[in-house]
Amino acid sequence: MLYAIIGRDVPGTLEQRLAARPAHLERLNALLAEGRLVLAGPLPAIDSPDPGPAGFQGSLVVAEFAALEEARAWADADPYVAAGVYAAVEIYPFRKVLPA
């Protein structure tokens, strides 16, 4: 099943985010290689594709996992969690409708 994983950043953690980004992307690329990643990306803190020093307010990942518990375990092991970037992580079952 697909799950939407929403990580909410702690304000002022742009430097930690940038430092942990290579390890974060490595895990996402592993999901991609397994054919389980639907989409992933950051949520800019301002209405701009490049928020600069304003940074990000979080991230969104939509990926396939066998169960909610597996999605939670994957999210809990994210480098952004370990680096203190995420204040909270929410996970929801997701049903893709479009594009078909």
FENJOTA-V147196 format. One record per residue. N is the residue number from 0. RES is the residue in one letter. SS is DSSP state (helix for helix, strand for strand, loop for the rest). PSI is psi in degrees with one decimal (* if undefined). OMEGA is omega in whole degrees, 0 to 359 (* if undefined). Layout:
# FENJOTA-V147196
N:RES:SS:PSI:OMEGA + N:RES:SS:PSI:OMEGA
This chain:
# FENJOTA-V147196
0:M:loop:153.1:177 + 1:L:strand:148.0:177 + 2:Y:strand:139.1:173 + 3:A:strand:123.0:179 + 4:I:strand:119.7:181 + 5:I:strand:112.1:176 + 6:G:strand:129.9:180 + 7:R:strand:121.8:184 + 8:D:strand:146.7:166 + 9:V:loop:130.9:178 + 10:P:loop:142.2:176 + 11:G:loop:21.0:182 + 12:T:loop:26.3:182 + 13:L:helix:-42.0:181 + 14:E:helix:-42.5:178 + 15:Q:helix:-39.6:179 + 16:R:helix:-48.8:182 + 17:L:helix:-37.3:179 + 18:A:helix:-36.3:183 + 19:A:helix:-8.1:186 + 20:R:helix:-44.2:180 + 21:P:helix:-41.9:179 + 22:A:helix:-37.5:177 + 23:H:helix:-47.1:180 + 24:L:helix:-33.8:178 + 25:E:helix:-42.2:179 + 26:R:helix:-39.5:178 + 27:L:helix:-40.4:178 + 28:N:helix:-31.1:176 + 29:A:helix:-42.7:175 + 30:L:helix:-41.1:179 + 31:L:helix:-46.3:180 + 32:A:helix:-29.5:178 + 33:E:loop:-3.0:181 + 34:G:loop:21.6:184 + 35:R:loop:-10.3:183 + 36:L:strand:125.1:177 + 37:V:strand:-48.1:177 + 38:L:strand:158.8:178 + 39:A:strand:145.8:176 + 40:G:strand:166.1:180 + 41:P:strand:161.0:176 + 42:L:strand:101.6:182 + 43:P:strand:147.0:180 + 44:A:loop:-18.1:178 + 45:I:loop:167.7:183 + 46:D:loop:74.1:182 + 47:S:loop:139.6:177 + 48:P:loop:-24.1:176 + 49:D:loop:92.8:185 + 50:P:loop:-4.7:179 + 51:G:helix:-137.7:184 + 52:P:helix:-13.1:176 + 53:A:helix:-26.1:175 + 54:G:loop:-148.2:188 + 55:F:strand:154.5:177 + 56:Q:strand:-4.1:178 + 57:G:strand:-163.4:181 + 58:S:strand:155.6:175 + 59:L:strand:130.4:174 + 60:V:strand:130.8:171 + 61:V:strand:118.4:184 + 62:A:strand:163.8:180 + 63:E:strand:132.2:175 + 64:F:loop:157.7:181 + 65:A:loop:-30.3:183 + 66:A:loop:164.3:179 + 67:L:helix:-39.4:180 + 68:E:helix:-37.0:178 + 69:E:helix:-40.5:177 + 70:A:helix:-41.8:179 + 71:R:helix:-44.7:180 + 72:A:helix:-41.0:179 + 73:W:helix:-45.7:181 + 74:A:helix:-40.0:180 + 75:D:helix:-25.5:181 + 76:A:loop:6.1:182 + 77:D:loop:139.2:178 + 78:P:helix:-27.9:177 + 79:Y:helix:-30.9:175 + 80:V:helix:-49.6:181 + 81:A:helix:-33.0:182 + 82:A:loop:-2.4:180 + 83:G:loop:17.8:180 + 84:V:loop:-44.7:183 + 85:Y:strand:127.8:173 + 86:A:strand:-33.3:181 + 87:A:strand:154.0:176 + 88:V:strand:126.5:178 + 89:E:strand:142.1:180 + 90:I:strand:130.5:181 + 91:Y:strand:140.7:169 + 92:P:strand:144.8:185 + 93:F:strand:133.9:177 + 94:R:loop:111.1:179 + 95:K:loop:128.9:178 + 96:V:loop:-48.6:180 + 97:L:loop:148.9:351 + 98:P:loop:152.6:182 + 99:A:loop:*:*
